[in-house]
Amino acid sequence: MSILVEQLQKALDDEILVNIYRDDLDEDNADSGYVAHLSEGYVSLIKFTDEGHYDGLIFMDVDDITRLRMGSRALESVEKLVEKNASVPEMPEFEMSSFEEIIEQVGEHYGYVTIYVENIDEEICFTGEVVEMDDDHIVLNEYGSKGKLDRQTGVFRMDDVTRVDVDGQYENSLLYLHKEQ
């Protein structure tokens, strides 16, 4: 077990709020939250905003993590705001041996997924219902952006997926707007 995985396990066991950085994929941004699930290859984080509001569940490859921080005053402040503001839904259990397995389980549980392809562009994500998948590709019935609300089918290479999100503020707003149409 690597030192990083040991520290992530400690954060999971002791319910420590952490900042996870993936500088090679998402420069200058950190995801704050509590470790929800951990395997040798993948970690999921119950994400919170800097104001302590729940912002979904994110899954990432442990090898993409460049820095892990815990115990800072800034995180202590966020933790106090989490205690004040957040109501966190019960997290289901997920097997995490591959992004394919994560996407399949998250899609079945929540009815949709958001996939990021940060190696292509760190700002690009696609939210939609999983239509089908194999080892090489995923087909999504996309919701489109909040501005366009344009439904379309997208086919993406599994090798390009760098992160999976679900139940965040962005996704919930997008789903709400689609239901209102």
C-alpha positions as MATLAB code, in Angstrom:
seq = 'MSILVEQLQKALDDEILVNIYRDDLDEDNADSGYVAHLSEGYVSLIKFTDEGHYDGLIFMDVDDITRLRMGSRALESVEKLVEKNASVPEMPEFEMSSFEEIIEQVGEHYGYVTIYVENIDEEICFTGEVVEMDDDHIVLNEYGSKGKLDRQTGVFRMDDVTRVDVDGQYENSLLYLHKEQ';
ca = [
       0.000    0.000    0.000;
       1.420    3.389   -0.976;
       1.825    6.250    1.486;
      -0.876    8.161   -0.389;
      -3.366    5.270   -0.102;
      -2.449    4.915    3.603;
      -3.201    8.597    4.182;
      -6.466    8.367    2.235;
      -7.384    5.333    4.365;
      -6.616    7.342    7.519;
      -8.845   10.158    6.252;
     -11.609    7.617    5.562;
     -11.269    5.851    8.925;
     -11.011    9.054   10.989;
     -13.516   11.077    8.904;
     -10.983   13.816    8.188;
     -11.859   16.593    5.727;
      -9.211   16.697    2.969;
      -8.163   18.695   -0.062;
      -7.253   16.567   -3.062;
      -5.224   18.142   -5.863;
      -4.799   16.726   -9.354;
      -2.473   19.401  -10.721;
      -1.698   17.599  -13.978;
      -5.413   17.549  -14.890;
      -7.022   20.470  -13.074;
      -4.353   23.028  -12.328;
      -4.813   25.232   -9.231;
      -8.080   23.576   -8.132;
      -8.600   21.322   -5.158;
     -11.602   19.206   -4.278;
     -12.562   19.390   -0.590;
     -14.464   16.646    1.122;
     -14.550   13.413    3.045;
     -13.254   10.157    1.577;
     -16.305    7.943    1.003;
     -14.777    4.902   -0.736;
     -11.237    3.764   -1.364;
      -9.591    1.022   -3.399;
      -5.968    0.615   -4.516;
      -6.780    2.419   -7.757;
      -9.711    4.765   -7.077;
     -11.071    7.109   -4.435;
     -14.453    8.757   -4.055;
     -14.958   11.994   -2.195;
     -18.106   13.476   -0.655;
     -17.482   16.968   -1.978;
     -18.218   20.269   -0.220;
     -17.949   23.866   -1.339;
     -15.767   26.351    0.569;
     -19.005   27.537    2.198;
     -19.639   24.040    3.594;
     -22.472   23.032    1.255;
     -22.758   19.463   -0.047;
     -21.708   19.295   -3.714;
     -22.013   15.661   -4.705;
     -19.862   12.590   -4.964;
     -16.754   12.477   -7.153;
     -14.629    9.513   -8.230;
     -11.027    9.795   -9.363;
      -7.965    7.691  -10.104;
      -5.540    7.623   -7.156;
      -2.622    7.908   -9.619;
      -3.921   11.334  -10.708;
      -3.607   12.774   -7.196;
      -0.566   15.047   -6.914;
      -1.193   16.426   -3.415;
      -3.305   15.573   -0.388;
      -3.801   18.077    2.393;
      -5.553   17.742    5.748;
      -5.518   19.483    9.099;
      -5.192   23.082    7.914;
      -7.056   26.023    9.441;
      -8.817   26.569    6.134;
     -10.132   22.996    6.192;
     -11.121   23.379    9.852;
     -13.214   26.410    8.822;
     -14.863   24.466    6.010;
     -15.535   21.607    8.432;
     -17.339   23.973   10.821;
     -19.439   25.248    7.921;
     -20.186   21.669    6.853;
     -21.434   20.930   10.361;
     -23.618   24.063   10.224;
     -24.922   23.812    6.640;
     -24.761   20.374    5.187;
     -27.135   17.518    5.198;
     -25.339   14.676    3.489;
     -27.369   11.874    1.934;
     -26.492    8.294    2.810;
     -23.765    7.092    0.445;
     -24.300    3.770   -1.308;
     -21.433    1.287   -1.519;
     -19.599    1.048   -4.841;
     -17.010   -1.388   -6.174;
     -14.144    0.589   -7.685;
     -11.795   -1.507   -9.770;
     -12.186    0.582  -12.955;
     -13.946    3.660  -14.296;
     -16.170    1.299  -16.302;
     -17.356   -0.373  -13.095;
     -17.815    2.993  -11.355;
     -19.806    4.453  -14.269;
     -22.021    1.377  -14.493;
     -22.856    1.381  -10.765;
     -23.273    5.158  -10.430;
     -25.450    5.263  -13.557;
     -27.654    2.473  -12.226;
     -28.008    4.067   -8.790;
     -28.511    7.725   -9.779;
     -29.852    7.364  -13.327;
     -27.054    9.479  -14.849;
     -23.335   10.270  -14.586;
     -21.053   13.183  -15.327;
     -17.772   12.228  -16.946;
     -14.743   14.479  -17.261;
     -12.148   14.225  -20.043;
      -9.574   16.556  -18.497;
      -6.656   15.294  -20.602;
      -8.428   16.882  -23.565;
      -9.717   19.979  -21.747;
      -9.960   20.424  -17.962;
     -13.202   22.400  -18.338;
     -15.124   19.785  -20.339;
     -17.604   17.410  -18.782;
     -20.572   15.500  -20.143;
     -23.677   14.668  -18.113;
     -26.174   12.084  -19.248;
     -27.813    8.710  -18.955;
     -25.620    5.709  -19.728;
     -27.022    4.053  -22.863;
     -24.344    1.394  -23.258;
     -20.702    0.704  -22.534;
     -17.902   -1.642  -23.371;
     -14.228   -1.699  -22.384;
     -13.387    0.988  -24.950;
     -16.362    3.370  -25.173;
     -19.332    4.805  -23.318;
     -22.518    6.061  -24.958;
     -24.380    8.821  -23.096;
     -27.763   10.355  -23.769;
     -26.437   13.796  -22.871;
     -28.363   16.585  -21.182;
     -26.274   19.332  -22.766;
     -25.306   22.547  -20.981;
     -27.652   24.598  -18.778;
     -27.695   27.296  -21.449;
     -28.679   25.060  -24.359;
     -30.474   22.089  -22.713;
     -29.723   20.228  -25.944;
     -30.244   16.448  -25.713;
     -27.893   14.430  -27.901;
     -26.097   11.106  -28.007;
     -22.369   11.187  -27.333;
     -19.813    8.400  -27.674;
     -16.625    8.779  -25.621;
     -13.442    6.760  -25.229;
     -13.180    5.188  -21.793;
      -9.430    5.887  -21.809;
     -10.232    9.637  -21.877;
     -12.363    9.562  -18.697;
     -10.446   11.121  -15.791;
     -13.225   11.724  -13.266;
     -16.850   10.791  -12.583;
     -19.244   13.077  -10.673;
     -22.833   12.684   -9.522;
     -25.382   14.505   -7.340;
     -23.530   17.835   -7.344;
     -25.073   21.281   -7.512;
     -24.339   21.574  -11.246;
     -25.881   18.185  -12.085;
     -28.923   18.776   -9.902;
     -29.538   22.188  -11.502;
     -29.186   20.685  -14.964;
     -31.625   17.857  -14.177;
     -34.114   20.332  -12.703;
     -34.025   22.505  -15.832;
     -34.619   19.483  -18.055;
     -37.635   18.416  -16.001;
     -39.062   21.954  -16.262;
     -39.017   21.925  -20.082;
];
